[in-house]
């Protein structure tokens, strides 16, 4: 993965894991994170079954935060170190 794409992933996920206590607002996945993922990730990890890679859908919170067959979890809320999306 290119360093630019890796930076984008890190930036998007950092926003996802931002502490709501620090700014007194909740992060809204559908409004704030999903559009970022849609622009950069959905071509391979979105709703189109024909182009889906690795059986990972990032458009569905329940799937993105669940363990894959390998045991890896793309997004671990509150834990960027354990989130595969950040490590990629």
N, C-alpha and C positions, 0 to 999 in steps of 0.2 A: 504494500500500500504506500502511496506517495506521502511525503511528509505533510503536504498541504491537506490531504484528506484525513490524515491522522490528527492534525491540528483541529480540523473541523469537528471530527468525532469527539475529541477531548473537550472542545468548547461547548458543543451541544449537550454532552453528558454532564459537564460541570454545571450548566444551567439547570439540568434536571435534578441534580443532587444538591443544589443550593439550599442552605438552611433556611427554612421558613421562619425559624425563631429570630434569625438575624435581621430579616426585613419585614417581619410580621405579615407576610402574604404567602399564600400557597402557590406552588407552581402548578399550573393547569396543563397537563400533558397534551390534551386535545388542542388547546389554543396556542401554547408556547413551544412545545417540543415537536409535536407531530408535523407542523409545517417545515421545520428544519430537516427532519428525517425524510419527509416527502420529497424535498428538493434534491437531496444527496443520496438517499439510501433505498427508496422504494422501487427503483428500477430493478433491483435484485432481491429486495426484502420487503416487498409490498403485497398488495392484494392479487396481483396477476400470477396465477398458478403456473403458467407456462414459463415465466422468467424467474420463478422463486429459486433461490440458492440456499442450500443448507437447511431447508425446511424452517428458516427463521423469518418470521413476519414481525416487522417493527411497527406496523400500523395498528397492531392489537396489543394493548398494554398487558393483557393477561398472558399472551404468548411471549412477548419480549422480556417479561419478568419471571418466566417459568424455566425450569431446567430442560435443556435439550437432551436427546438420547445420550450424549456424551457426558452429561452432568453439568456442563457449562451453562451459565446464565448470562444472557446478553446484557441485561440491565438489572443490577441489584440495588434497589432503592436505598439511598443513604450510605452506599459503600462502593465508591469508584474503584478501589483496589480489587474488588471481587467481580467487577463488571467486565465481561469479555469485550463489550463494545468499546470501552476505553482502552483496553490493552491492544486492540486491533489498530 
